[in-house]
Amino acid sequence: MHPNNTLFVGKVLLRYPELPSTNAYFQEWLSRERPAEGAVVQADHQTQGRGQMGQSWFSPAGKNLTFSTLFYPSFLPPHKSFLLTKVVALATRQAVAEITGENAWIKWPNDIYLNDKKIAGILLQASLQGSRLQYAIAGIGLNVNQTHFPAALTRASSLALLTGRIYDLDDLRNQILAYLERWYLQARAGELTTIDQAFLEHLYLRHQPARFQRPDGTVFTGSIQGVDAVGRLVVQRDQTQESFDLKEVSLLEAVHSDKN
């Protein structure tokens, strides 16, 4: 069922019972031709789904949403490509909040949280042509009706587990696609301040004391202030601010959290 409330996102929708990766499908497709902007590839079961930094995305067949959408954001210079991650995160967060009635949050750099649990991840893969973005593939993995997770995934949960309800996957996907188009069109129209403000408003643990960890294992306390123009996390530590790239820090938990 294609969305009937969009202009172009999801009007081309290819759905497969199983794929290794919807992002990888698009990359192979783009090597042969130029698909329409807003095209969507969905897999009922994604066998080799990836998250940020090569991490696996665990998803049983038919329970969750795993799909990718294609954009041609030639209006954006490469150093502002994190804006697309903001667009996808805002759309996913908004759809989840609307359908559940709960307040969802964006955890830097690319996760969606509900009740302090991770329910979705975003993987944005972009290609450059000269000094412009040639294309961007936005992959979304959203845990919807899954009720069991590997024991090692202590922060993972699903909409069904957190709300006690089962959701229609097509309706939820179409809601995400509708918001994705709206936020993307705002980006294309240059309404960057609106996007930045919305992202900050829904940034997980912003202005709250939290623990962070560096790659060498060092743990420190600070508070998230926001995200800079290139997507680095800005953390306040005592009287100074530091900006961290994706591989330079990980957010552990709120200082006063009773979670393990």
Buried (B, 14 or more C-beta within 10 A) or exposed (E): EEBEEBEBBBBBBBBEEEBEBBBBBBBEBBEEEEBEBBBBBBBBBBEEBBBBEEEEBBBEEEBBBBBBBBBBBEEBEBEBBBBBBBBBBBBBBBBBBEBBEEEBBBBBBBBBBBBBBBBBBBBBBBEEEEEEBBBBBBBBBBBBBBEEBEEEEEBBBBBBBBBEEEBEBBEBBBBBBBBBBBBBBBBBEEEBEBBBEBBBEBBBBBEEBBBBEEEEEEEBEBBBBBBEEEBBBBBBEEEEBBBBEBEEBBBBBBEEBEEE
